[in-house]
Amino acid sequence: MKQITLSEQDASRIDTYLELTSGRISEELKLWESMEGKTPNAKKNISFWKETAQAVEKLREQL
């Protein structure tokens, strides 16, 4: 695991960025879920976006 030190201002900016990014991740996940069974890559992409959402949420909790 890698650790870095952030100023409060940097941590706040990163948290804001991650909050905005999480909205995009949710949109992607909904899109791929709607395509499940219609395209061969859907399951793989659903898994990717769910894992990404979890990683972003975990990071935000640590900030």
Beta strands, then each sheet from edge to edge (+ up, - down):
end
